[in-house]
Amino acid sequence: MSETNGSGGYINERMDRAEAMLNQVASDHVLFLQDHQMLLKAQVVMQDSLQQLDKKLDRLADAQLATDERLNALITTVDGIIRAR
């Protein structure tokens, strides 16, 4: 692999390959930036969904406490009725 004089075919070939690789890197970088932007948007949407889920879970926990209190009251009432017999 030696440099050619005159037409510079070998050097031109190497430059063409380097240019093609550089174009590929630039193209891949554009795709990467687009994918990264999409991931950032998805992260924001997911964070919002998690916050909504957290609020719903808090409401569910509160409802479960109320249900437990009512169930305990019912158990006490039924127990009292059964023991009174």
N, C-alpha and C positions, 0 to 999 in steps of 0.2 A: 504494500500500500504506500505508494509514493506519490508525491504531488506531481501533477503533469504540467508541463509548460505549454504555452500556447492557449488552447481552449480552456484549460483549467477544469476539465471534466470531473476529476476526483473531488476537487475543492467545491465545485458547484453541487455535486451530488451530496456531499456532507452538509453543505449549507441548506440544501433542500430538505434533507432529513431533519436537521436541527429546527428549521422553520416549521415543518410538519409537527414535530414534537411540541414545539412552543404553542402552536395553534391548538393542539389537542389539550395541553395543560390549561390554556385560557378558556377553551370551551368547557372543560371539566369544572373549572373554577366557577364559571357562570352557573352551571347546573348545581354545584355545591351551594352557592349563595341562595339559589331558589329553594332548594331543599331545606336549608337552614332557616330561611324566612318562614317556610311552611311549618317547620317544627316549632318555631317561636310562637306562631299563632295557635298551634295546637296546644302548646303548653298553657297559654293564657286561657283558652277554652276549658282545658282540663282543670286548671286551678279554680275557675269559676264554678265548675260542676262539683268539685270537691267541697267548696264552701257551701254550696246549696245542700249537698249531702250531709255535711256536718250540722247544719241548722235542722234538717229533717231528723237526723239522729238524736239531737238534743230534745226535739219535740216528742219523739218516740220514747225516749227515756223518761220524760216527765209523765207521759201517758201511762207508761208501765208502772210508775210509782203510784199513780192514782188507782190503777187497776188492782195493784197489790193491796192497797189500803181498803178498797171496797171488798175484795175477796176475803181479806182477814175479818172484816166486819161481818160478812155473810157466814163465814166459818164459825165465828163466835156465836152468832144468832142461832144457826142450825144446831151447834153443839149444846147451846142452852136449852133448846126445845127438846132435843133427844134426851138430855140428862133429867129434864123435868118429868119425863114419863114414868 
